Every structure is written in C-alpha cells, then in structure tokens.
C-alpha cells in the first residue's frame, strides 16, 4: 500500500516538473504596425499569425478600433468558423473578411475610408490551447495623398539605375555596330582600290609581254 502511494506521488511530482518545463503556448501576431491610405479608397488591414496548435474550428479572430482622438474602443469584426460583420456603428457595411485561417491569415478589408477612421486597429487571434500572446496593432492614417516612403524612393532609385544601365548597354552595342560597319566600309574601299590598281597594271604588263614576243 505504501509502495503504491509512493509511486503515485513520484509520478505527480514528475508531471508537475514537466509542466513547469513545457513552454507556454502563445499565438504570435504579425501586422504592418503603421499604414497610410488615401481618403475614399479601400484598404486591407493585414494580420497574420503563428500557432503551435493546429488551426481548427475553435479559432477566433477579433478586430477592434481605438479612435485617434480618444474615446471608447469600438467593435470592428469577429470571426469564428464564419465571419460576423458589425450590425451597427461606423463600420456597418464597410468591413469584410479577407483572411484564410488555413494560411494563418486573419486580415480584413475596410471600404470607403474616411478621415475619422484614423486610429489604432487591433487584431486578436485565439487558437486553443494557444490563447495567450500579444495583440497585433495597426496605426492607420487616412490622408489626401500618400507621401513617398523610403521604399518608394528606393524603388525609384533602382528603376533609374536600371534605366541608365540599359541606356549604356544600348549605346555600347550601337557604337560597336557602327564601328564594325565603318571598318567593313574601309576594307571594301581598300579592295576596290587594289582592284583598280591591278586593272591599271594589267594592260601595261600585256604590252610588255607583247613587245617581248615580237622582239
């Protein structure tokens, strides 16, 4: 009897130790953090995640909104097996599901942006038993026109450099082409000159041979 109790106590202690060593399951959220979009357009609020547990029907996605000028947090969107749009409020008929849980994507589309849409959008994903983890945030700025970012300047610089390289290659190819053409013309002229000289010398040689024969 004592032996069985001792064995159970050891197994319980071992289970507690293993639980303490096992890493806490948490969902990792990835967003663009900062986003800029033009007033009146549509924008995709991208939110992807990673989870140790396989994605199943228990997965839930919750989107909320905090206005830039302050105020209470507002409901934006909810997903659990099927998407649930807001039935009232500022986002009614303006937000749709654009995610794919099988690809760990919990993104949404926001239509017809307005200036009062400025603020922070939060994306929370729970995939039991992975229910902990930080909430993803996107700070959206609705503007009249999008300013050039560093990426745009970099793309412009790369495009300009490529255009310059292409122009240089074209110039080099054309230069070589005309150079070969000029050399060919010169060679042709040399051949013509030699042919004319040979034609001019041939009659003289014929007369010389004739005089020798007659002499």
C-alpha positions as CSV (number, residue, x, y, z in Angstrom):
1,X,0.0,0.0,0.0
2,X,2.8,2.3,1.0
3,X,4.6,1.5,-2.3
4,X,1.7,2.4,-4.5
5,X,1.2,5.8,-2.7
6,X,4.9,6.5,-3.1
7,X,4.8,5.7,-6.8
8,X,1.8,7.9,-7.4
9,X,3.5,10.8,-5.5
10,X,6.6,10.4,-7.7
11,X,4.5,10.4,-10.9
12,X,2.6,13.5,-9.7
13,X,5.9,15.3,-8.9
14,X,7.3,14.3,-12.3
15,X,4.2,15.7,-14.0
16,X,4.5,19.0,-12.2
17,X,8.1,19.3,-13.1
18,X,7.4,18.6,-16.8
19,X,4.6,21.1,-16.9
20,X,6.9,23.7,-15.5
21,X,9.5,23.0,-18.1
22,X,7.0,22.9,-21.0
23,X,6.9,26.3,-22.9
24,X,3.7,28.3,-22.6
25,X,1.6,28.2,-25.7
26,X,1.1,31.6,-27.3
27,X,-0.1,33.0,-30.6
28,X,2.3,35.3,-32.4
29,X,0.7,38.2,-34.3
30,X,2.3,40.0,-37.2
31,X,1.0,43.3,-38.7
32,X,2.3,46.2,-40.7
33,X,2.1,48.4,-37.5
34,X,1.8,51.6,-39.5
35,X,-0.3,52.1,-42.5
36,X,-1.2,55.1,-44.7
37,X,-4.1,55.2,-47.1
38,X,-6.0,57.8,-49.2
39,X,-9.4,59.0,-48.2
40,X,-12.3,57.3,-50.1
41,X,-10.3,54.2,-51.1
42,X,-10.3,50.7,-49.7
43,X,-7.5,49.3,-47.6
44,X,-6.5,45.8,-46.4
45,X,-5.7,45.5,-42.8
46,X,-3.2,42.6,-42.9
47,X,-2.9,40.4,-39.8
48,X,-1.1,37.1,-39.9
49,X,-0.3,34.7,-37.0
50,X,1.6,31.6,-36.0
51,X,0.5,29.0,-33.5
52,X,1.9,25.8,-32.1
53,X,-1.6,24.2,-32.2
54,X,-3.2,23.2,-35.5
55,X,-5.9,25.5,-36.7
56,X,-9.4,24.2,-36.2
57,X,-13.0,25.3,-35.6
58,X,-12.0,26.7,-32.2
59,X,-10.1,29.6,-33.8
60,X,-11.4,33.1,-33.2
61,X,-10.4,36.4,-34.6
62,X,-11.4,39.7,-33.0
63,X,-10.8,43.2,-34.6
64,X,-11.4,46.4,-32.5
65,X,-10.7,50.1,-33.1
66,X,-9.4,52.9,-30.9
67,X,-10.1,56.4,-32.3
68,X,-7.1,58.7,-32.7
69,X,-8.8,61.5,-30.8
70,X,-9.6,59.1,-27.9
71,X,-12.9,57.6,-26.8
72,X,-14.1,54.1,-26.1
73,X,-12.9,51.1,-28.1
74,X,-15.2,50.0,-30.9
75,X,-16.1,46.6,-32.4
76,X,-14.9,46.1,-36.0
77,X,-15.2,42.4,-36.9
78,X,-15.4,38.9,-35.4
79,X,-14.6,35.5,-37.0
80,X,-15.4,32.1,-35.6
81,X,-15.9,29.4,-38.3
82,X,-17.9,32.1,-40.2
83,X,-17.3,35.9,-40.4
84,X,-19.6,38.2,-38.3
85,X,-19.9,41.7,-39.6
86,X,-21.0,44.6,-37.3
87,X,-24.7,45.2,-37.5
88,X,-24.5,48.8,-36.5
89,X,-21.9,51.6,-35.9
90,X,-19.4,53.3,-38.1
91,X,-18.1,50.0,-39.7
92,X,-21.5,48.6,-40.7
93,X,-21.4,47.5,-44.4
94,X,-17.8,48.7,-44.7
95,X,-15.7,45.8,-43.5
96,X,-15.4,42.2,-44.9
97,X,-13.4,39.2,-44.2
98,X,-10.2,38.8,-46.3
99,X,-8.4,36.1,-44.3
100,X,-7.6,32.4,-44.6
101,X,-7.1,30.5,-41.3
102,X,-5.5,27.6,-43.1
103,X,-2.8,30.0,-44.2
104,X,-2.7,31.7,-40.8
105,X,-4.2,34.9,-42.3
106,X,-6.7,36.9,-40.3
107,X,-6.9,40.0,-42.5
108,X,-9.9,42.2,-43.2
109,X,-10.9,44.8,-45.9
110,X,-12.1,48.2,-44.9
111,X,-14.1,50.0,-47.6
112,X,-14.5,53.7,-48.3
113,X,-12.0,55.2,-45.9
114,X,-13.0,58.4,-44.0
115,X,-10.8,60.8,-42.1
116,X,-12.4,59.7,-38.8
117,X,-11.1,56.2,-39.5
118,X,-7.8,57.4,-38.2
119,X,-6.7,55.4,-35.2
120,X,-5.4,52.1,-34.0
121,X,-6.9,48.8,-35.1
122,X,-6.2,45.7,-33.0
123,X,-6.2,42.1,-34.2
124,X,-6.5,39.3,-31.6
125,X,-6.3,35.7,-32.5
126,X,-7.0,32.7,-30.2
127,X,-6.4,29.2,-31.3
128,X,-7.0,26.9,-28.3
129,X,-5.0,25.8,-26.5
130,X,-2.9,28.8,-27.7
131,X,-4.9,31.6,-26.2
132,X,-2.2,33.9,-24.8
133,X,0.0,36.3,-26.7
134,X,0.2,40.0,-27.6
135,X,-2.5,41.7,-29.6
136,X,-1.4,42.9,-33.1
137,X,-1.9,46.7,-33.8
138,X,-2.1,48.8,-36.9
139,X,-2.0,52.6,-36.7
140,X,-3.9,53.8,-39.7
141,X,-3.6,57.3,-41.1
142,X,-6.1,58.5,-43.7
143,X,-4.7,61.2,-45.9
144,X,-5.4,63.2,-49.0
145,X,-2.4,61.8,-50.9
146,X,0.1,59.2,-49.9
147,X,3.6,60.5,-49.2
148,X,6.6,58.9,-50.7
149,X,8.2,56.5,-48.3
150,X,11.7,55.2,-48.2
151,X,10.6,52.2,-50.1
152,X,9.2,54.3,-52.9
153,X,12.5,56.3,-53.1
154,X,14.5,53.1,-53.1
155,X,12.3,51.7,-55.9
156,X,12.7,55.0,-57.9
157,X,16.5,54.9,-57.4
158,X,16.7,51.3,-58.5
159,X,14.5,52.0,-61.5
160,X,16.6,54.9,-62.5
161,X,19.8,52.9,-62.2
162,X,18.3,50.2,-64.3
163,X,17.3,52.7,-67.0
164,X,20.8,54.2,-67.0
165,X,22.4,50.7,-67.4
166,X,20.1,49.8,-70.2
167,X,20.9,53.1,-72.0
168,X,24.6,52.4,-71.6
169,X,24.3,48.9,-73.0
170,X,22.3,50.2,-76.0
171,X,24.9,52.9,-76.6
172,X,27.8,50.4,-76.4
173,X,26.0,48.0,-78.8
174,X,25.3,50.8,-81.3
175,X,28.9,52.0,-81.1
176,X,30.3,48.6,-81.8
177,X,27.8,48.1,-84.6
178,X,28.7,51.3,-86.3
179,X,32.4,50.7,-85.7
180,X,32.2,47.3,-87.4
181,X,30.3,48.9,-90.2
182,X,32.9,51.6,-90.7
183,X,35.7,49.0,-90.7
184,X,33.8,47.0,-93.3
185,X,33.4,50.0,-95.5
186,X,37.1,50.8,-95.2
187,X,38.0,47.2,-96.1
188,X,35.7,47.3,-99.1
189,X,37.3,50.6,-100.3
190,X,40.8,49.1,-100.0
191,X,39.7,46.1,-102.0
192,X,38.3,48.4,-104.7
193,X,41.5,50.4,-104.8
194,X,43.6,47.3,-105.2
195,X,41.3,46.0,-107.9
196,X,41.6,49.3,-109.8
197,X,45.4,49.2,-109.5
198,X,45.5,45.7,-110.7
199,X,43.3,46.6,-113.7
200,X,45.6,49.6,-114.5
201,X,48.7,47.4,-114.3
202,X,47.4,44.5,-116.3
203,X,47.4,46.5,-119.7
204,X,50.9,47.6,-119.1
205,X,52.0,44.0,-118.4
206,X,50.2,42.8,-121.5
207,X,52.0,45.5,-123.7
208,X,55.4,44.5,-122.2
209,X,54.7,40.8,-122.9
210,X,53.7,41.6,-126.4
211,X,56.9,43.6,-127.1
212,X,59.0,40.8,-125.8
213,X,57.2,38.3,-128.0
214,X,57.5,40.4,-131.1
215,X,61.2,41.2,-130.4
